[in-house]
Amino acid sequence: MATPIVLAPPVSEDLRQALACVRVSPEDFDLGAEVAALRAGDAQVGAVVSFVGTVREWSPDPAAVMTLEHYPGMTERSLAELIVQARQRFDVRGVRVVHRVGPLAVTDQIVLVAVSSAHRQQAFDCAAFLMDWLKTQAPFWKKEAAQGESRWVEARDSDGQAAARWQAGSEAGSTAGGRP
């Protein structure tokens, strides 16, 4: 029997651990359960910061739908690589990223970023870093459909500007917890 060919690049232990912190699914999530799992049994956690993004009203059509698409496997790895970067920059205990895909209605939850740390500023900064980069770097494609028409949503300049504040040379990763 021939040995299977593996084309994927090797996965480091850091990336393997980060992949366990990522879930991409059409299923909704429970904020309380996700935060409880993040901090479970860790007596060093002094702060938990969470961000939940939801579908806001963008059309008067009550049947309006936003659909999020992704490449399975590639998206999870991209999010895990982002978590590895965040852990290198910030003194955090745990990170969890949950992102939904598929059709979503107004008020549905889209994304959860939750971070635990010993101190609040590191958790706040890490969560902001993750969201800013997630909005600009994660491989998701968003389509809005309403009133019989649909359109792909373009990236916003403000999202790129928010992510730019985390470029190399900032003090965001210091233990003092300063904002860039």
Phi, psi and chi 1 to 4 in degrees:
 res  aa     phi    psi   chi1   chi2   chi3   chi4
   1 MET       -  133.5  179.0  178.8 -127.3      -
   2 ALA   -75.7  148.3      -      -      -      -
   3 THR   -76.5  132.9  -56.0      -      -      -
   4 PRO   -65.9  146.7   16.5  -21.9      -      -
   5 ILE   -88.3  129.2  -62.5  172.7      -      -
   6 VAL  -106.2  117.1  177.6      -      -      -
   7 LEU   -95.8  -18.4  -61.7  176.9      -      -
   8 ALA   -71.9  143.9      -      -      -      -
   9 PRO   -65.0  154.9   14.7  -20.2      -      -
  10 PRO   -61.4  151.5   15.5  -22.2      -      -
  11 VAL  -106.6  122.0  175.8      -      -      -
  12 SER   -71.1  164.4   69.8      -      -      -
  13 GLU   -63.0  -39.4 -175.3   56.7   30.5      -
  14 ASP   -59.5  -43.4  -73.1  -15.1      -      -
  15 LEU   -69.0  -39.0 -172.2   59.0      -      -
  16 ARG   -60.4  -44.3 -171.2  179.1  -34.9  -78.9
  17 GLN   -64.4  -40.7  -69.9  174.6    1.9      -
  18 ALA   -66.8  -36.6      -      -      -      -
  19 LEU   -59.6  -31.0  -80.3  164.7      -      -
  20 ALA   -71.0  -13.1      -      -      -      -
  21 CYS   -97.7    3.4  -57.6      -      -      -
  22 VAL  -117.3  137.2  171.8      -      -      -
  23 ARG  -139.6  125.8 -173.3  170.1   70.3 -113.6
  24 VAL  -119.5  121.0  177.1      -      -      -
  25 SER  -162.1  155.2  167.7      -      -      -
  26 PRO   -75.2  -14.2   19.6  -25.3      -      -
  27 GLU   -73.7  143.5  -59.2  -58.4  -42.5      -
  28 ASP   -68.8  166.1 -159.7    2.7      -      -
  29 PHE  -127.1  158.6   53.6   86.6      -      -
  30 ASP  -107.5  110.5  178.2  -33.9      -      -
  31 LEU   -54.4  -47.9  173.6   61.8      -      -
  32 GLY   -60.3  -43.5      -      -      -      -
  33 ALA   -67.1  -39.5      -      -      -      -
  34 GLU   -65.0  -44.4  -63.2  -67.5  -17.5      -
  35 VAL   -66.5  -41.3  168.3      -      -      -
  36 ALA   -60.3  -42.0      -      -      -      -
  37 ALA   -66.7  -36.4      -      -      -      -
  38 LEU   -63.8  -40.8  177.8   67.7      -      -
  39 ARG  -100.9    1.6   61.1 -176.7  -63.0 -123.1
  40 ALA   -50.3  117.8      -      -      -      -
  41 GLY    70.2    5.2      -      -      -      -
  42 ASP   -95.8  100.7 -171.0  -14.8      -      -
  43 ALA   -73.2   -7.9      -      -      -      -
  44 GLN   -87.8   -6.2  -63.3  -59.1  -52.2      -
  45 VAL   -76.2  121.3  170.6      -      -      -
  46 GLY  -113.9   -9.3      -      -      -      -
  47 ALA  -151.3  141.4      -      -      -      -
  48 VAL  -131.7  125.4  176.0      -      -      -
  49 VAL  -117.0  133.3  169.3      -      -      -
  50 SER  -133.0  148.5   62.9      -      -      -
  51 PHE  -128.5  130.4  171.2   84.7      -      -
  52 VAL  -120.8  120.7  175.3      -      -      -
  53 GLY   -95.0  139.5      -      -      -      -
  54 THR  -127.1  162.6   60.8      -      -      -
  55 VAL   -77.8  118.6  179.3      -      -      -
  56 ARG   -93.2  159.4   68.5  179.4  166.9  -85.0
  57 GLU   -66.8  127.3 -173.8  175.0   64.8      -
  58 TRP  -131.5   -0.3   49.7  -88.0      -      -
  59 SER  -149.7  147.1  168.9      -      -      -
  60 PRO   -73.1   -9.3   23.7  -30.5      -      -
  61 ASP   -72.3  116.4 -178.3   -5.7      -      -
  62 PRO   -66.2  -14.6   19.7  -26.4      -      -
  63 ALA   -97.7   11.4      -      -      -      -
  64 ALA   -59.3  139.9      -      -      -      -
  65 VAL  -136.0  137.7  173.0      -      -      -
  66 MET  -107.9  130.9  178.4  175.2   63.4      -
  67 THR  -115.0  128.0  -58.3      -      -      -
  68 LEU  -105.5  128.2  -74.5  154.2      -      -
  69 GLU  -116.2  157.2  -64.0 -175.9    5.9      -
  70 HIS  -157.4  171.3   76.8  -61.4      -      -
  71 TYR  -102.4  109.4  -73.6  118.9      -      -
  72 PRO   -55.6  140.1  -24.4   34.6      -      -
  73 GLY    89.2  -55.2      -      -      -      -
  74 MET   -65.7  -42.4 -177.4  177.6  104.4      -
  75 THR   -66.3  -46.0  -58.3      -      -      -
  76 GLU   -61.3  -42.3  -69.9   83.7   -7.8      -
  77 ARG   -64.4  -41.3 -174.8  179.4  178.6  113.2
  78 SER   -60.7  -43.8  175.1      -      -      -
  79 LEU   -66.2  -38.5  -65.2  176.2      -      -
  80 ALA   -64.7  -40.6      -      -      -      -
  81 GLU   -62.7  -36.9  -71.8  169.2   -8.8      -
  82 LEU   -63.7  -41.0 -179.9   59.2      -      -
  83 ILE   -64.9  -40.4  -71.0  171.7      -      -
  84 VAL   -59.1  -45.5  169.2      -      -      -
  85 GLN   -60.1  -43.3  -70.4  176.3   36.9      -
  86 ALA   -62.9  -42.1      -      -      -      -
  87 ARG   -65.8  -29.0  -74.7 -177.3  170.1  158.9
  88 GLN   -74.8  -29.2  -68.8  169.4  -10.2      -
  89 ARG   -87.7  -33.4  -76.7 -176.9   88.9  122.0
  90 PHE  -122.9  147.7  -55.7   97.4      -      -
  91 ASP   -86.8   86.0 -174.7   14.5      -      -
  92 VAL  -121.8  156.3  -61.8      -      -      -
  93 ARG   -91.5  -40.3  -53.8  -73.9  -54.0  166.2
  94 GLY  -153.6  156.8      -      -      -      -
  95 VAL  -141.3  143.1  175.6      -      -      -
  96 ARG  -140.9  131.7 -176.1  171.3  -60.7  -93.3
  97 VAL  -127.5  122.5  174.9      -      -      -
  98 VAL  -122.0  127.3  178.8      -      -      -
  99 HIS  -132.3  130.8 -152.6  -63.6      -      -
 100 ARG   -89.4  154.1  -65.3 -176.6   64.0 -161.6
 101 VAL  -133.8  167.9  -68.0      -      -      -
 102 GLY    94.9 -170.1      -      -      -      -
 103 PRO   -74.9  134.8   20.8  -25.8      -      -
 104 LEU  -132.5  140.7  -59.8  168.5      -      -
 105 ALA   -97.9  165.3      -      -      -      -
 106 VAL   -54.5  135.8  172.3      -      -      -
 107 THR    82.7   -8.8   74.2      -      -      -
 108 ASP   -66.1  147.8  -77.9   -8.4      -      -
 109 GLN   -74.1  139.9  -61.5 -178.4  124.2      -
 110 ILE  -109.6  -50.8  -56.1  169.5      -      -
 111 VAL  -140.7  146.9   62.3      -      -      -
 112 LEU  -128.3  128.5  164.8   67.4      -      -
 113 VAL  -121.3  122.1  169.5      -      -      -
 114 ALA  -129.9  137.7      -      -      -      -
 115 VAL  -135.7  135.3  179.1      -      -      -
 116 SER  -115.4  146.4   64.5      -      -      -
 117 SER  -155.9  172.8   66.1      -      -      -
 118 ALA   -72.0  -32.7      -      -      -      -
 119 HIS  -130.0  146.7  -57.0  -75.1      -      -
 120 ARG   -62.6  -39.3   71.5 -179.7 -178.0  -87.5
 121 GLN   -63.8  -39.9 -164.1   60.9   54.0      -
 122 GLN   -62.6  -39.5  -71.0  -67.0  -57.1      -
 123 ALA   -66.5  -44.5      -      -      -      -
 124 PHE   -60.4  -48.6  -84.0  117.1      -      -
 125 ASP   -64.0  -42.0  -71.0  -15.3      -      -
 126 CYS   -64.2  -43.2 -175.8      -      -      -
 127 ALA   -63.1  -41.5      -      -      -      -
 128 ALA   -64.5  -44.0      -      -      -      -
 129 PHE   -57.5  -49.4  169.7   82.9      -      -
 130 LEU   -59.9  -46.1  -72.6  166.4      -      -
 131 MET   -66.0  -42.7  -86.9  -49.9  -56.1      -
 132 ASP   -61.9  -42.3  -72.5  -15.9      -      -
 133 TRP   -76.0  -34.3  -77.7  104.8      -      -
 134 LEU   -61.1  -41.8 -161.7  147.1      -      -
 135 LYS   -64.8  -27.0  -71.0  -76.0  -70.1 -177.3
 136 THR  -110.4  -23.3   58.9      -      -      -
 137 GLN  -114.4  -23.9  -58.5  -60.2  -46.9      -
 138 ALA   -71.8  138.2      -      -      -      -
 139 PRO   -81.2   77.9   26.6  -30.2      -      -
 140 PHE  -122.1  147.7  -70.0  100.4      -      -
 141 TRP  -124.9  133.1  -65.3  -89.8      -      -
 142 LYS  -115.6  129.2 -169.8 -174.5  -49.9 -177.0
 143 LYS  -124.2  133.0 -175.5 -168.9  -75.5 -172.1
 144 GLU  -106.5  135.9  -65.2  175.1  -22.9      -
 145 ALA  -130.7  128.1      -      -      -      -
 146 ALA  -160.0  149.7      -      -      -      -
 147 GLN    50.4   40.1  -60.0  173.8  -23.8      -
 148 GLY    77.6    5.4      -      -      -      -
 149 GLU  -126.3  156.0  -64.2 -177.6   15.1      -
 150 SER  -137.8  157.0   65.3      -      -      -
 151 ARG  -152.9  146.2   69.4  177.2 -175.8   92.7
 152 TRP   -78.8  137.8  -69.8  102.3      -      -
 153 VAL   -87.5  127.2  177.6      -      -      -
 154 GLU   -83.7  155.1  -62.0  -69.1  -34.2      -
 155 ALA   -64.1  145.9      -      -      -      -
 156 ARG   -95.9  143.0  -65.1 -177.3  -11.1 -150.5
 157 ASP   -58.1  -37.3  -71.1  -19.8      -      -
 158 SER   -63.5  -31.9   60.3      -      -      -
 159 ASP   -67.6  -42.1  -67.8  -28.5      -      -
 160 GLY   -64.1  -39.1      -      -      -      -
 161 GLN   -66.1  -38.5  -68.4  165.1   -0.4      -
 162 ALA   -64.3  -42.8      -      -      -      -
 163 ALA   -68.4  -32.2      -      -      -      -
 164 ALA   -62.8  -24.3      -      -      -      -
 165 ARG   -67.2  -15.1   70.9 -173.9  175.0  131.9
 166 TRP   -97.5    9.1  -58.9  105.4      -      -
 167 GLN   -59.9  159.4  -66.7  -59.3  -40.3      -
 168 ALA   -50.4  144.2      -      -      -      -
 169 GLY   101.0  -10.3      -      -      -      -
 170 SER   -77.6  164.1   76.1      -      -      -
 171 GLU   -96.3   11.4  -62.1  -61.7  -44.0      -
 172 ALA   -59.7  -29.9      -      -      -      -
 173 GLY   -88.2    2.4      -      -      -      -
 174 SER   -69.9  156.6   73.3      -      -      -
 175 THR   -72.2  -15.4   55.0      -      -      -
 176 ALA   -72.1  -16.7      -      -      -      -
 177 GLY    76.3   22.3      -      -      -      -
 178 GLY   -69.1  147.5      -      -      -      -
 179 ARG   -84.6  148.1  -71.4 -168.4   80.9   74.5
 180 PRO   -67.5      -   19.7  -24.0      -      -
